[in-house]
Amino acid sequence: MPQIDGIISFLDSRSFGTIWYWLVVIGMWSVSGRNIIGVPVEIVIRARRAMSRDEMDGSALVSLLDWLSLTLPRWQLGRREGAIFLGVTVFLVTSLAGLGFGHDLEMAQALTLLLLPFLILFWMRVRLAYRLTPLLQNEEADQQLETIAREAIRRMIWHRRLVTLLSILAVAITALWGVLWSLMHPNGM
């Protein structure tokens, strides 16, 4: 069984004690907050400001809706694809969590604490895309551009707030667990 020992020894390498792990954690969360399902935050903020002022800046709203029409199809998952993706990712994260927390392997714990919040973030984005798609499909209907853009902006701002909360919780929980790990295993063992 030398091959399994090699895999287990790889998963048992130091994570919480290295600067590289923390750079990856902070870097991934800072990059994930720069857009909302592919739409740059600056576009959403500019459209929100245009809506909050009494003057209507049609170019900001059209720009937002153009971005949404380009990025929303990427986030469309059919029932079959969604079920397969959910099953595979839940299996992988559960396996990592079992190896990490059940067998006390530091690398598996670190990967679980890194990947689980991003799995939640992915499903939050899919849900937002699912909720925004009918708005854009009704664009040709009797609804006005302003009403569609106002609802899209409202949902995207709430999504951004939830992502910010998720990132704060994920980094805090990971940091707390990393400190606890380091205190319980002072020599890395």
Backbone hydrogen bonds in HBPLUS format (Angstrom, degrees):
<---DONOR---> <-ACCEPTOR-->    atom                        ^
c    i                          cat <-CA-CA->   ^        H-A-AA   ^      H-
h    n   atom  resd res      DA  || num        DHA   H-A  angle D-A-AA Bond
n    s   type  num  typ     dist DA aas  dist angle  dist       angle   num
A0005-ASP N   A0001-MET O   3.29 MM   4  6.53 158.8  2.33 148.3 154.3     1
A0006-GLY N   A0002-PRO O   3.07 MM   4  6.26 144.2  2.21 138.7 147.6     2
A0007-ILE N   A0003-GLN O   3.16 MM   4  6.50 150.5  2.25 143.8 151.0     3
A0008-ILE N   A0004-ILE O   2.93 MM   4  6.16 166.2  1.95 153.8 157.6     4
A0009-SER N   A0005-ASP O   2.85 MM   4  5.95 155.2  1.91 143.3 150.6     5
A0010-PHE N   A0006-GLY O   3.03 MM   4  6.16 143.4  2.17 136.3 145.7     6
A0011-LEU N   A0007-ILE O   3.00 MM   4  6.29 157.2  2.05 149.1 155.0     7
A0012-ASP N   A0008-ILE O   2.98 MM   4  6.10 126.3  2.28 138.0 152.2     8
A0013-SER N   A0010-PHE O   3.32 MM   3  5.58 165.9  2.34 110.8 111.8     9
A0107-MET N   A0011-LEU O   2.85 MM  96  4.81 124.6  2.16 154.2 167.3    10
A0018-THR N   A0015-SER O   3.16 MM   3  5.58 170.5  2.17 116.6 119.4    11
A0023-LEU N   A0019-ILE O   2.90 MM   4  6.16 148.7  2.00 149.8 159.4    12
A0024-VAL N   A0020-TRP O   2.99 MM   4  6.18 153.9  2.06 145.5 152.0    13
A0025-VAL N   A0021-TYR O   2.96 MM   4  6.26 159.2  2.01 149.2 154.8    14
A0026-ILE N   A0022-TRP O   3.03 MM   4  6.12 177.1  2.03 149.6 150.5    15
A0027-GLY N   A0023-LEU O   2.82 MM   4  5.74 156.0  1.87 141.2 149.5    16
A0028-MET N   A0024-VAL O   2.85 MM   4  5.84 163.9  1.88 148.7 152.9    17
A0029-TRP N   A0025-VAL O   3.18 MM   4  6.36 161.4  2.21 147.8 152.8    18
A0030-SER N   A0026-ILE O   2.93 MM   4  6.10 151.4  2.02 147.8 156.1    19
A0031-VAL N   A0027-GLY O   2.99 MM   4  6.12 157.1  2.04 148.6 154.4    20
A0032-SER N   A0028-MET O   2.98 MM   4  6.10 152.2  2.06 141.4 149.4    21
A0034-ARG N   A0031-VAL O   3.25 MM   3  5.52 168.7  2.26 112.0 115.0    22
A0041-VAL N   A0034-ARG O   3.33 MM   7  6.05 160.6  2.37 142.6 138.6    23
A0036-ILE N   A0039-VAL O   2.85 MM   3  5.14 163.2  1.87 143.5 146.1    24
A0039-VAL N   A0036-ILE O   3.00 MM   3  5.14 167.7  2.02 116.8 118.5    25
A0043-ILE N   A0040-PRO O   3.09 MM   3  5.57 132.5  2.33 109.3 120.1    26
A0045-ILE N   A0041-VAL O   2.90 MM   4  6.16 163.3  1.92 157.3 162.2    27
A0046-ARG N   A0042-GLU O   2.92 MM   4  6.02 159.1  1.96 144.5 150.4    28
A0047-ALA N   A0043-ILE O   2.99 MM   4  6.17 156.9  2.04 145.2 151.5    29
A0048-ARG N   A0044-VAL O   2.84 MM   4  6.03 151.0  1.92 145.8 154.7    30
A0049-ARG N   A0045-ILE O   2.89 MM   4  6.12 159.4  1.93 151.2 156.0    31
A0050-ALA N   A0046-ARG O   2.99 MM   4  6.19 152.4  2.07 141.1 149.0    32
A0051-MET N   A0047-ALA O   2.97 MM   4  6.21 143.7  2.11 141.0 150.4    33
A0052-SER N   A0048-ARG O   2.88 MM   4  6.14 147.3  1.99 146.6 156.1    34
A0053-ARG N   A0049-ARG O   3.08 MM   4  6.27 151.9  2.17 149.3 154.5    35
A0062-VAL N   A0058-GLY O   2.91 MM   4  6.03 163.7  1.93 151.7 156.8    36
A0063-SER N   A0059-SER O   2.88 MM   4  5.89 152.6  1.96 139.1 147.1    37
A0064-LEU N   A0060-ALA O   3.04 MM   4  6.26 156.2  2.10 142.3 148.0    38
A0065-LEU N   A0061-LEU O   2.96 MM   4  6.24 166.5  1.98 152.4 155.9    39
A0066-ASP N   A0062-VAL O   2.81 MM   4  5.96 147.3  1.91 145.9 155.4    40
A0067-TRP N   A0063-SER O   2.95 MM   4  6.19 161.6  1.99 149.5 154.0    41
A0068-LEU N   A0064-LEU O   2.93 MM   4  6.22 161.2  1.97 150.8 156.3    42
A0069-SER N   A0065-LEU O   2.91 MM   4  6.08 155.7  1.97 141.8 148.3    43
A0070-LEU N   A0066-ASP O   3.07 MM   4  6.31 137.2  2.26 142.3 153.4    44
A0070-LEU N   A0067-TRP O   3.13 MM   3  5.18 130.2  2.39  95.8 109.2    45
A0071-THR N   A0067-TRP O   2.92 MM   4  6.14 152.0  2.00 152.8 160.8    46
A0072-LEU N   A0068-LEU O   2.89 MM   4  5.57 163.3  1.91 151.3 154.3    47
A0074-ARG N   A0071-THR O   3.17 MM   3  5.70 141.8  2.32 113.5 123.1    48
A0075-TRP N   A0072-LEU O   2.99 MM   3  5.46 143.9  2.13 115.2 124.8    49
A0076-GLN N   A0073-PRO O   3.40 MM   3  5.33 168.8  2.42 104.1 106.0    50
A0082-GLY N   A0078-GLY O   2.84 MM   4  5.87 162.5  1.87 153.2 158.9    51
A0083-ALA N   A0079-ARG O   2.94 MM   4  6.03 155.9  2.00 142.9 149.2    52
A0084-ILE N   A0080-ARG O   3.00 MM   4  6.22 161.3  2.03 150.8 155.8    53
A0085-PHE N   A0081-GLU O   2.88 MM   4  6.00 169.1  1.89 152.4 156.0    54
A0086-LEU N   A0082-GLY O   2.86 MM   4  5.89 160.8  1.90 145.4 151.6    55
A0087-GLY N   A0083-ALA O   2.93 MM   4  6.02 161.4  1.97 144.0 149.5    56
A0088-VAL N   A0084-ILE O   2.97 MM   4  6.16 167.5  1.98 156.1 158.9    57
A0089-THR N   A0085-PHE O   2.98 MM   4  6.05 170.3  1.99 152.7 155.9    58
A0090-VAL N   A0086-LEU O   2.91 MM   4  5.90 159.5  1.95 148.1 154.4    59
A0091-PHE N   A0087-GLY O   3.01 MM   4  6.06 154.9  2.08 141.3 148.5    60
A0092-LEU N   A0088-VAL O   2.97 MM   4  6.23 162.0  2.01 150.5 155.0    61
A0093-VAL N   A0089-THR O   2.91 MM   4  6.05 169.7  1.92 152.4 155.5    62
A0094-THR N   A0090-VAL O   2.86 MM   4  5.82 157.3  1.91 143.8 151.1    63
A0095-SER N   A0091-PHE O   2.87 MM   4  5.99 152.8  1.94 144.7 152.5    64
A0096-LEU N   A0092-LEU O   2.93 MM   4  6.18 160.7  1.97 148.2 153.4    65
A0097-ALA N   A0093-VAL O   2.84 MM   4  6.03 159.6  1.88 147.3 153.4    66
A0098-GLY N   A0094-THR O   2.84 MM   4  5.99 154.9  1.90 145.1 152.1    67
A0099-LEU N   A0095-SER O   2.92 MM   4  6.16 161.7  1.96 150.3 155.0    68
A0100-GLY N   A0096-LEU O   2.79 MM   4  5.90 157.2  1.84 148.7 156.2    69
A0101-PHE N   A0097-ALA O   2.79 MM   4  5.64 159.9  1.83 147.6 152.7    70
A0102-GLY N   A0098-GLY O   2.90 MM   4  4.85 132.2  2.13 116.3 130.4    71
A0103-HIS N   A0099-LEU O   3.26 MM   4  5.08 139.6  2.43 104.7 115.6    72
A0104-ASP N   A0100-GLY O   2.97 MM   4  5.03 109.4  2.48 116.9 127.3    73
A0105-LEU N   A0100-GLY O   3.08 MM   5  4.43 127.4  2.37 108.3 121.8    74
A0109-GLN N   A0105-LEU O   3.09 MM   4  6.36 153.0  2.17 149.6 157.7    75
A0110-ALA N   A0106-GLU O   2.88 MM   4  6.13 161.0  1.91 154.2 159.6    76
A0111-LEU N   A0107-MET O   2.89 MM   4  6.12 159.8  1.93 150.0 155.2    77
A0112-THR N   A0108-ALA O   2.94 MM   4  6.04 153.1  2.02 141.3 148.9    78
A0113-LEU N   A0109-GLN O   2.93 MM   4  6.17 165.7  1.95 153.8 157.2    79
A0114-LEU N   A0110-ALA O   3.00 MM   4  6.15 129.4  2.26 136.4 150.0    80
A0115-LEU N   A0111-LEU O   2.78 MM   4  5.85 163.9  1.80 153.1 156.9    81
A0116-LEU N   A0112-THR O   2.98 MM   4  5.70 166.8  2.00 149.2 153.2    82
A0119-LEU N   A0115-LEU O   2.90 MM   4  6.17 140.5  2.05 152.5 164.5    83
A0119-LEU N   A0116-LEU O   3.18 MM   3  5.08 126.9  2.48  94.8 108.5    84
A0120-ILE N   A0116-LEU O   3.09 MM   4  6.42 155.2  2.15 149.6 155.9    85
A0121-LEU N   A0117-PRO O   2.83 MM   4  6.10 153.5  1.90 143.0 151.0    86
A0122-PHE N   A0118-PHE O   2.89 MM   4  6.01 152.2  1.97 137.6 144.7    87
A0123-TRP N   A0119-LEU O   3.15 MM   4  6.46 161.4  2.19 147.4 150.9    88
A0124-MET N   A0120-ILE O   2.93 MM   4  6.20 143.8  2.06 145.3 156.3    89
A0125-ARG N   A0121-LEU O   2.97 MM   4  6.25 152.1  2.05 149.3 156.1    90
A0126-VAL N   A0122-PHE O   2.95 MM   4  6.29 155.4  2.01 149.3 156.5    91
A0127-ARG N   A0123-TRP O   2.99 MM   4  6.05 157.1  2.04 139.5 145.7    92
A0128-LEU N   A0124-MET O   2.96 MM   4  6.19 153.9  2.03 143.4 150.5    93
A0129-ALA N   A0125-ARG O   2.94 MM   4  6.15 162.0  1.97 149.5 154.2    94
A0130-TYR N   A0126-VAL O   2.91 MM   4  6.12 151.7  1.99 144.3 152.7    95
A0131-ARG N   A0127-ARG O   2.96 MM   4  6.23 143.9  2.09 142.9 152.4    96
A0131-ARG N   A0128-LEU O   3.12 MM   3  5.05 120.5  2.49  92.0 106.7    97
A0132-LEU N   A0128-LEU O   2.87 MM   4  6.09 138.7  2.04 146.7 158.6    98
A0133-THR N   A0129-ALA O   3.02 MM   4  5.98 146.6  2.13 148.4 154.4    99
A0135-LEU N   A0132-LEU O   3.06 MM   3  5.36 126.7  2.35 105.2 119.3   100
A0136-LEU N   A0132-LEU O   3.34 MM   4  6.78 154.3  2.41 154.5 160.8   101
A0137-GLN N   A0133-THR O   3.04 MM   4  6.28 146.8  2.15 150.6 160.9   102
A0138-ASN N   A0134-PRO O   3.05 MM   4  6.14 136.5  2.24 138.8 148.1   103
A0139-GLU N   A0136-LEU O   3.26 MM   3  5.07 160.5  2.30  98.9 102.8   104
A0141-ALA N   A0138-ASN O   2.95 MM   3  5.02 141.9  2.10 100.5 112.5   105
A0148-ILE N   A0144-GLN O   3.22 MM   4  6.51 165.3  2.24 153.8 157.2   106
A0149-ALA N   A0145-LEU O   2.94 MM   4  6.07 167.0  1.96 151.8 156.0   107
A0150-ARG N   A0146-GLU O   2.86 MM   4  5.93 156.5  1.91 146.4 153.4   108
A0151-GLU N   A0147-THR O   3.14 MM   4  6.30 164.2  2.16 146.8 150.0   109
A0152-ALA N   A0148-ILE O   2.98 MM   4  6.18 161.4  2.02 150.9 156.7   110
A0153-ILE N   A0149-ALA O   2.86 MM   4  5.96 161.8  1.89 151.5 156.4   111
A0154-ARG N   A0150-ARG O   2.98 MM   4  6.14 160.0  2.02 145.3 151.0   112
A0155-ARG N   A0151-GLU O   3.04 MM   4  6.25 165.0  2.06 150.8 154.0   113
A0156-MET N   A0152-ALA O   2.95 MM   4  6.08 155.4  2.01 146.9 154.3   114
A0157-ILE N   A0153-ILE O   2.88 MM   4  6.00 156.6  1.93 153.8 159.3   115
A0158-TRP N   A0154-ARG O   3.12 MM   4  6.33 161.8  2.15 146.6 151.4   116
A0159-HIS N   A0155-ARG O   2.97 MM   4  6.14 152.2  2.05 140.6 148.9   117
A0160-ARG N   A0156-MET O   2.93 MM   4  6.16 155.2  1.99 143.9 150.3   118
A0161-ARG N   A0157-ILE O   2.98 MM   4  6.29 154.8  2.04 149.2 155.7   119
A0162-LEU N   A0158-TRP O   2.97 MM   4  6.24 157.7  2.02 149.2 155.1   120
A0163-VAL N   A0159-HIS O   2.88 MM   4  6.14 152.7  1.96 150.4 158.5   121
A0164-THR N   A0160-ARG O   2.92 MM   4  6.15 154.0  1.99 146.2 153.1   122
A0165-LEU N   A0161-ARG O   2.97 MM   4  6.25 158.6  2.02 146.6 152.3   123
A0166-LEU N   A0162-LEU O   2.82 MM   4  6.04 159.5  1.86 147.1 153.2   124
A0167-SER N   A0163-VAL O   2.84 MM   4  6.03 157.5  1.89 148.2 154.2   125
A0168-ILE N   A0164-THR O   2.99 MM   4  6.21 158.1  2.04 148.8 154.5   126
A0169-LEU N   A0165-LEU O   2.96 MM   4  6.18 168.2  1.97 153.5 156.8   127
A0170-ALA N   A0166-LEU O   2.82 MM   4  5.95 162.0  1.85 150.6 156.2   128
A0171-VAL N   A0167-SER O   2.98 MM   4  6.04 168.7  2.00 148.5 151.5   129
A0172-ALA N   A0168-ILE O   2.93 MM   4  6.00 160.3  1.97 148.0 154.4   130
A0173-ILE N   A0169-LEU O   2.84 MM   4  5.93 168.6  1.86 153.2 156.5   131
A0174-THR N   A0170-ALA O   2.95 MM   4  6.00 161.0  1.99 144.9 151.0   132
A0175-ALA N   A0171-VAL O   2.85 MM   4  5.95 156.9  1.90 145.3 152.2   133
A0176-LEU N   A0172-ALA O   2.86 MM   4  6.05 162.7  1.89 151.2 156.2   134
A0177-TRP N   A0173-ILE O   2.89 MM   4  6.05 163.9  1.91 149.8 154.5   135
A0178-GLY N   A0174-THR O   2.84 MM   4  5.96 151.4  1.92 143.3 152.0   136
A0179-VAL N   A0175-ALA O   2.91 MM   4  6.15 153.9  1.98 149.2 155.4   137
A0180-LEU N   A0176-LEU O   2.92 MM   4  6.18 164.9  1.94 150.7 155.1   138
A0181-TRP N   A0177-TRP O   2.81 MM   4  5.96 159.3  1.86 148.0 154.1   139
A0182-SER N   A0178-GLY O   2.95 MM   4  6.11 159.3  2.00 142.3 148.0   140
A0183-LEU N   A0179-VAL O   2.90 MM   4  6.16 150.3  1.99 149.6 157.9   141
A0184-MET N   A0180-LEU O   2.89 MM   4  6.08 155.6  1.95 150.9 157.5   142
A0185-HIS N   A0181-TRP O   2.81 MM   4  5.87 141.5  1.96 147.8 158.5   143
A0188-GLY N   A0185-HIS O   3.06 MM   3  5.12 165.3  2.09 111.8 115.0   144
